Amino acid sequence: MSIDQHIEELRAELRNAVYRDERRWIEDALTTALAEREAIWTELESAVDSAPPF
């Protein structure tokens, strides 16, 4: 499963969450996944920027 799929699933779960504890857990997991995706994007951008031109 890709990170984007995981984020979308968490967002769907959050929309349907009823209990406060469940919402808090999903919000924490979503925050972590979004940070992970941002780190992946940053890493990819730095790899592209550091690649030698052809």
N, CA, C and O atoms as a CHARMM CRD file, in Angstrom:
* protein
*
  216
    1    1 MET  N      0.84800  -1.16600   0.00000 PROA 1      0.00000
    2    1 MET  CA     0.00000   0.00000   0.00000 PROA 1      0.00000
    3    1 MET  C      0.90200   1.23900   0.00000 PROA 1      0.00000
    4    1 MET  O      1.87300   1.31300   0.75200 PROA 1      0.00000
    5    2 SER  N      0.57200   2.18500  -0.83500 PROA 2      0.00000
    6    2 SER  CA     1.36900   3.40400  -0.88900 PROA 2      0.00000
    7    2 SER  C      0.99900   4.32900   0.26500 PROA 2      0.00000
    8    2 SER  O     -0.05300   4.17400   0.88600 PROA 2      0.00000
    9    3 ILE  N      1.85600   5.27300   0.54000 PROA 3      0.00000
   10    3 ILE  CA     1.60300   6.21900   1.62100 PROA 3      0.00000
   11    3 ILE  C      0.34600   7.04300   1.33600 PROA 3      0.00000
   12    3 ILE  O     -0.40100   7.37200   2.25700 PROA 3      0.00000
   13    4 ASP  N      0.11300   7.37600   0.07300 PROA 4      0.00000
   14    4 ASP  CA    -1.08700   8.14200  -0.27900 PROA 4      0.00000
   15    4 ASP  C     -2.35900   7.33200  -0.03600 PROA 4      0.00000
   16    4 ASP  O     -3.36100   7.87800   0.42400 PROA 4      0.00000
   17    5 GLN  N     -2.32500   6.04900  -0.33600 PROA 5      0.00000
   18    5 GLN  CA    -3.47500   5.18300  -0.06600 PROA 5      0.00000
   19    5 GLN  C     -3.73200   5.09400   1.43200 PROA 5      0.00000
   20    5 GLN  O     -4.87700   5.13700   1.88200 PROA 5      0.00000
   21    6 HSD  N     -2.65600   4.97000   2.19300 PROA 6      0.00000
   22    6 HSD  CA    -2.76900   4.88500   3.64000 PROA 6      0.00000
   23    6 HSD  C     -3.40400   6.16600   4.20600 PROA 6      0.00000
   24    6 HSD  O     -4.26600   6.10300   5.08200 PROA 6      0.00000
   25    7 ILE  N     -2.97100   7.31300   3.70100 PROA 7      0.00000
   26    7 ILE  CA    -3.52000   8.59300   4.14500 PROA 7      0.00000
   27    7 ILE  C     -5.00400   8.68700   3.81400 PROA 7      0.00000
   28    7 ILE  O     -5.79700   9.13200   4.64500 PROA 7      0.00000
   29    8 GLU  N     -5.38000   8.27900   2.62600 PROA 8      0.00000
   30    8 GLU  CA    -6.79400   8.32600   2.24100 PROA 8      0.00000
   31    8 GLU  C     -7.64100   7.38700   3.09700 PROA 8      0.00000
   32    8 GLU  O     -8.77000   7.72000   3.45500 PROA 8      0.00000
   33    9 GLU  N     -7.09800   6.21500   3.42500 PROA 9      0.00000
   34    9 GLU  CA    -7.83600   5.29000   4.28500 PROA 9      0.00000
   35    9 GLU  C     -8.00600   5.87200   5.68500 PROA 9      0.00000
   36    9 GLU  O     -9.07000   5.74100   6.29100 PROA 9      0.00000
   37   10 LEU  N     -6.96400   6.51200   6.19600 PROA 10     0.00000
   38   10 LEU  CA    -7.07100   7.14200   7.51100 PROA 10     0.00000
   39   10 LEU  C     -8.09800   8.27300   7.50300 PROA 10     0.00000
   40   10 LEU  O     -8.86000   8.43300   8.45500 PROA 10     0.00000
   41   11 ARG  N     -8.11300   9.04600   6.43400 PROA 11     0.00000
   42   11 ARG  CA    -9.10400  10.12400   6.32900 PROA 11     0.00000
   43   11 ARG  C    -10.52300   9.56100   6.29400 PROA 11     0.00000
   44   11 ARG  O    -11.43000  10.12500   6.90600 PROA 11     0.00000
   45   12 ALA  N    -10.71600   8.46900   5.59300 PROA 12     0.00000
   46   12 ALA  CA   -12.03800   7.83900   5.54300 PROA 12     0.00000
   47   12 ALA  C    -12.42900   7.29800   6.91800 PROA 12     0.00000
   48   12 ALA  O    -13.57500   7.44300   7.34300 PROA 12     0.00000
   49   13 GLU  N    -11.48400   6.68000   7.60200 PROA 13     0.00000
   50   13 GLU  CA   -11.76000   6.18300   8.94500 PROA 13     0.00000
   51   13 GLU  C    -12.11100   7.33200   9.89000 PROA 13     0.00000
   52   13 GLU  O    -12.99700   7.20400  10.73400 PROA 13     0.00000
   53   14 LEU  N    -11.41600   8.43900   9.74000 PROA 14     0.00000
   54   14 LEU  CA   -11.66300   9.59700  10.59900 PROA 14     0.00000
   55   14 LEU  C    -13.07300  10.14600  10.38500 PROA 14     0.00000
   56   14 LEU  O    -13.74000  10.55000  11.33700 PROA 14     0.00000
   57   15 ARG  N    -13.51900  10.15800   9.13400 PROA 15     0.00000
   58   15 ARG  CA   -14.87800  10.63000   8.84300 PROA 15     0.00000
   59   15 ARG  C    -15.93000   9.76400   9.52300 PROA 15     0.00000
   60   15 ARG  O    -16.99900  10.25100   9.89000 PROA 15     0.00000
   61   16 ASN  N    -15.62800   8.49000   9.68900 PROA 16     0.00000
   62   16 ASN  CA   -16.59400   7.55500  10.25800 PROA 16     0.00000
   63   16 ASN  C    -16.36600   7.25100  11.74000 PROA 16     0.00000
   64   16 ASN  O    -17.12600   6.49000  12.33900 PROA 16     0.00000
   65   17 ALA  N    -15.32800   7.84000  12.33100 PROA 17     0.00000
   66   17 ALA  CA   -15.02600   7.56100  13.73300 PROA 17     0.00000
   67   17 ALA  C    -16.08800   8.16500  14.63900 PROA 17     0.00000
   68   17 ALA  O    -16.50300   9.30900  14.45100 PROA 17     0.00000
   69   18 VAL  N    -16.51500   7.40000  15.60400 PROA 18     0.00000
   70   18 VAL  CA   -17.57400   7.83500  16.51200 PROA 18     0.00000
   71   18 VAL  C    -16.99700   8.20300  17.88100 PROA 18     0.00000
   72   18 VAL  O    -17.36800   9.22100  18.46500 PROA 18     0.00000
   73   19 TYR  N    -16.09800   7.37600  18.37900 PROA 19     0.00000
   74   19 TYR  CA   -15.58900   7.54500  19.73500 PROA 19     0.00000
   75   19 TYR  C    -14.38500   8.48200  19.77500 PROA 19     0.00000
   76   19 TYR  O    -13.55800   8.50000  18.86400 PROA 19     0.00000
   77   20 ARG  N    -14.31000   9.25200  20.84200 PROA 20     0.00000
   78   20 ARG  CA   -13.24100  10.23900  20.99100 PROA 20     0.00000
   79   20 ARG  C    -11.85500   9.58900  20.95200 PROA 20     0.00000
   80   20 ARG  O    -10.95100  10.09600  20.28800 PROA 20     0.00000
   81   21 ASP  N    -11.68800   8.47600  21.65500 PROA 21     0.00000
   82   21 ASP  CA   -10.39100   7.79200  21.66400 PROA 21     0.00000
   83   21 ASP  C    -10.01700   7.29600  20.27500 PROA 21     0.00000
   84   21 ASP  O     -8.85800   7.37000  19.86700 PROA 21     0.00000
   85   22 GLU  N    -10.99900   6.79600  19.56400 PROA 22     0.00000
   86   22 GLU  CA   -10.76300   6.32100  18.19800 PROA 22     0.00000
   87   22 GLU  C    -10.34700   7.48800  17.30000 PROA 22     0.00000
   88   22 GLU  O     -9.40300   7.36900  16.51900 PROA 22     0.00000
   89   23 ARG  N    -11.05100   8.61100  17.41400 PROA 23     0.00000
   90   23 ARG  CA   -10.70700   9.79400  16.61200 PROA 23     0.00000
   91   23 ARG  C     -9.28700  10.26000  16.92000 PROA 23     0.00000
   92   23 ARG  O     -8.52900  10.59700  16.01000 PROA 23     0.00000
   93   24 ARG  N     -8.92900  10.27800  18.20300 PROA 24     0.00000
   94   24 ARG  CA    -7.59000  10.73200  18.60200 PROA 24     0.00000
   95   24 ARG  C     -6.51900   9.81800  18.02100 PROA 24     0.00000
   96   24 ARG  O     -5.50000  10.29200  17.52000 PROA 24     0.00000
   97   25 TRP  N     -6.75000   8.48900  18.08900 PROA 25     0.00000
   98   25 TRP  CA    -5.78100   7.55000  17.54900 PROA 25     0.00000
   99   25 TRP  C     -5.62100   7.75700  16.04000 PROA 25     0.00000
  100   25 TRP  O     -4.49900   7.77700  15.53300 PROA 25     0.00000
  101   26 ILE  N     -6.72900   7.91000  15.32600 PROA 26     0.00000
  102   26 ILE  CA    -6.68200   8.08300  13.87200 PROA 26     0.00000
  103   26 ILE  C     -6.01700   9.41200  13.51400 PROA 26     0.00000
  104   26 ILE  O     -5.22200   9.47300  12.57600 PROA 26     0.00000
  105   27 GLU  N     -6.33600  10.47500  14.25100 PROA 27     0.00000
  106   27 GLU  CA    -5.70300  11.77300  14.00200 PROA 27     0.00000
  107   27 GLU  C     -4.19000  11.67500  14.18800 PROA 27     0.00000
  108   27 GLU  O     -3.43300  12.22800  13.39000 PROA 27     0.00000
  109   28 ASP  N     -3.74500  10.98100  15.22700 PROA 28     0.00000
  110   28 ASP  CA    -2.30400  10.79400  15.45700 PROA 28     0.00000
  111   28 ASP  C     -1.66400  10.00700  14.31900 PROA 28     0.00000
  112   28 ASP  O     -0.58700  10.36300  13.84100 PROA 28     0.00000
  113   29 ALA  N     -2.32600   8.94000  13.88800 PROA 29     0.00000
  114   29 ALA  CA    -1.80100   8.13000  12.79100 PROA 29     0.00000
  115   29 ALA  C     -1.76400   8.93400  11.49200 PROA 29     0.00000
  116   29 ALA  O     -0.82800   8.80000  10.70400 PROA 29     0.00000
  117   30 LEU  N     -2.77900   9.76800  11.27000 PROA 30     0.00000
  118   30 LEU  CA    -2.81600  10.59500  10.06700 PROA 30     0.00000
  119   30 LEU  C     -1.70300  11.63400  10.08900 PROA 30     0.00000
  120   30 LEU  O     -1.04700  11.85900   9.07200 PROA 30     0.00000
  121   31 THR  N     -1.48500  12.26400  11.22900 PROA 31     0.00000
  122   31 THR  CA    -0.40000  13.23600  11.36300 PROA 31     0.00000
  123   31 THR  C      0.95000  12.59200  11.07700 PROA 31     0.00000
  124   31 THR  O      1.79400  13.17100  10.39200 PROA 31     0.00000
  125   32 THR  N      1.14300  11.39500  11.60500 PROA 32     0.00000
  126   32 THR  CA     2.39100  10.66200  11.37200 PROA 32     0.00000
  127   32 THR  C      2.55900  10.31900   9.88800 PROA 32     0.00000
  128   32 THR  O      3.64600  10.47600   9.33200 PROA 32     0.00000
  129   33 ALA  N      1.50100   9.85900   9.26100 PROA 33     0.00000
  130   33 ALA  CA     1.56600   9.48700   7.84000 PROA 33     0.00000
  131   33 ALA  C      1.83900  10.69900   6.96400 PROA 33     0.00000
  132   33 ALA  O      2.60400  10.61100   6.00400 PROA 33     0.00000
  133   34 LEU  N      1.22200  11.82800   7.28400 PROA 34     0.00000
  134   34 LEU  CA     1.46500  13.05000   6.50700 PROA 34     0.00000
  135   34 LEU  C      2.91400  13.50900   6.66100 PROA 34     0.00000
  136   34 LEU  O      3.53300  13.94100   5.68900 PROA 34     0.00000
  137   35 ALA  N      3.44800  13.41900   7.86000 PROA 35     0.00000
  138   35 ALA  CA     4.85400  13.77900   8.08300 PROA 35     0.00000
  139   35 ALA  C      5.78300  12.83000   7.34100 PROA 35     0.00000
  140   35 ALA  O      6.79800  13.25000   6.78500 PROA 35     0.00000
  141   36 GLU  N      5.43200  11.55300   7.33500 PROA 36     0.00000
  142   36 GLU  CA     6.23400  10.56300   6.60900 PROA 36     0.00000
  143   36 GLU  C      6.22700  10.85900   5.10800 PROA 36     0.00000
  144   36 GLU  O      7.26500  10.78600   4.44900 PROA 36     0.00000
  145   37 ARG  N      5.04500  11.19500   4.57200 PROA 37     0.00000
  146   37 ARG  CA     4.95300  11.52200   3.14900 PROA 37     0.00000
  147   37 ARG  C      5.77800  12.76800   2.83000 PROA 37     0.00000
  148   37 ARG  O      6.45500  12.81600   1.80300 PROA 37     0.00000
  149   38 GLU  N      5.72600  13.76100   3.69100 PROA 38     0.00000
  150   38 GLU  CA     6.51500  14.98400   3.48300 PROA 38     0.00000
  151   38 GLU  C      8.01100  14.67500   3.49900 PROA 38     0.00000
  152   38 GLU  O      8.76800  15.22800   2.70200 PROA 38     0.00000
  153   39 ALA  N      8.43300  13.79900   4.39900 PROA 39     0.00000
  154   39 ALA  CA     9.83600  13.40200   4.45600 PROA 39     0.00000
  155   39 ALA  C     10.24800  12.67100   3.18200 PROA 39     0.00000
  156   39 ALA  O     11.35100  12.87700   2.67500 PROA 39     0.00000
  157   40 ILE  N      9.37700  11.82800   2.67100 PROA 40     0.00000
  158   40 ILE  CA     9.66400  11.11100   1.41900 PROA 40     0.00000
  159   40 ILE  C      9.80700  12.10000   0.27500 PROA 40     0.00000
  160   40 ILE  O     10.74300  12.00300  -0.51900 PROA 40     0.00000
  161   41 TRP  N      8.87700  13.05800   0.18500 PROA 41     0.00000
  162   41 TRP  CA     8.95100  14.06500  -0.87800 PROA 41     0.00000
  163   41 TRP  C     10.22500  14.89300  -0.77900 PROA 41     0.00000
  164   41 TRP  O     10.87200  15.16700  -1.79000 PROA 41     0.00000
  165   42 THR  N     10.58600  15.28900   0.43000 PROA 42     0.00000
  166   42 THR  CA    11.80100  16.07800   0.62900 PROA 42     0.00000
  167   42 THR  C     13.03000  15.28900   0.20200 PROA 42     0.00000
  168   42 THR  O     13.92800  15.82700  -0.44500 PROA 42     0.00000
  169   43 GLU  N     13.06600  14.02000   0.56600 PROA 43     0.00000
  170   43 GLU  CA    14.18400  13.16500   0.18400 PROA 43     0.00000
  171   43 GLU  C     14.27300  13.02200  -1.33300 PROA 43     0.00000
  172   43 GLU  O     15.36300  13.08300  -1.90000 PROA 43     0.00000
  173   44 LEU  N     13.13700  12.83200  -1.98600 PROA 44     0.00000
  174   44 LEU  CA    13.13000  12.69600  -3.44100 PROA 44     0.00000
  175   44 LEU  C     13.55100  13.98900  -4.12200 PROA 44     0.00000
  176   44 LEU  O     14.29500  13.96000  -5.10200 PROA 44     0.00000
  177   45 GLU  N     13.08400  15.11900  -3.61200 PROA 45     0.00000
  178   45 GLU  CA    13.46600  16.40400  -4.19200 PROA 45     0.00000
  179   45 GLU  C     14.96200  16.64800  -4.05700 PROA 45     0.00000
  180   45 GLU  O     15.59300  17.14700  -4.98900 PROA 45     0.00000
  181   46 SER  N     15.53600  16.30400  -2.91300 PROA 46     0.00000
  182   46 SER  CA    16.97500  16.50900  -2.73300 PROA 46     0.00000
  183   46 SER  C     17.77000  15.56000  -3.61900 PROA 46     0.00000
  184   46 SER  O     18.85600  15.91600  -4.07500 PROA 46     0.00000
  185   47 ALA  N     17.25100  14.35700  -3.87300 PROA 47     0.00000
  186   47 ALA  CA    17.94000  13.40500  -4.74700 PROA 47     0.00000
  187   47 ALA  C     17.92700  13.92000  -6.18300 PROA 47     0.00000
  188   47 ALA  O     18.91700  13.79000  -6.90300 PROA 47     0.00000
  189   48 VAL  N     16.79800  14.50600  -6.59800 PROA 48     0.00000
  190   48 VAL  CA    16.69400  15.03600  -7.95600 PROA 48     0.00000
  191   48 VAL  C     17.58600  16.26100  -8.11000 PROA 48     0.00000
  192   48 VAL  O     18.25600  16.42200  -9.13000 PROA 48     0.00000
  193   49 ASP  N     17.59400  17.11900  -7.10500 PROA 49     0.00000
  194   49 ASP  CA    18.40400  18.32900  -7.16300 PROA 49     0.00000
  195   49 ASP  C     19.90300  18.02800  -7.15800 PROA 49     0.00000
  196   49 ASP  O     20.68700  18.78600  -7.72900 PROA 49     0.00000
  197   50 SER  N     20.30100  16.94000  -6.52300 PROA 50     0.00000
  198   50 SER  CA    21.72200  16.60900  -6.42400 PROA 50     0.00000
  199   50 SER  C     22.21000  15.74800  -7.58800 PROA 50     0.00000
  200   50 SER  O     23.40800  15.49100  -7.70500 PROA 50     0.00000
  201   51 ALA  N     21.29800  15.30500  -8.44300 PROA 51     0.00000
  202   51 ALA  CA    21.70400  14.47500  -9.58400 PROA 51     0.00000
  203   51 ALA  C     22.46800  15.33400 -10.58800 PROA 51     0.00000
  204   51 ALA  O     22.09800  16.47700 -10.85300 PROA 51     0.00000
  205   52 PRO  N     23.53600  14.76700 -11.14000 PROA 52     0.00000
  206   52 PRO  CA    24.30000  15.53200 -12.12000 PROA 52     0.00000
  207   52 PRO  C     23.49600  15.72500 -13.42400 PROA 52     0.00000
  208   52 PRO  O     22.76800  14.82500 -13.84600 PROA 52     0.00000
  209   53 PRO  N     23.63200  16.88200 -14.04400 PROA 53     0.00000
  210   53 PRO  CA    22.91900  17.11200 -15.30200 PROA 53     0.00000
  211   53 PRO  C     23.51000  16.26300 -16.42300 PROA 53     0.00000
  212   53 PRO  O     24.68700  15.90200 -16.38700 PROA 53     0.00000
  213   54 PHE  N     22.69600  15.95300 -17.40000 PROA 54     0.00000
  214   54 PHE  CA    23.17400  15.13500 -18.52400 PROA 54     0.00000
  215   54 PHE  C     23.56300  16.00600 -19.67400 PROA 54     0.00000
  216   54 PHE  O     23.99000  15.50200 -20.71300 PROA 54     0.00000
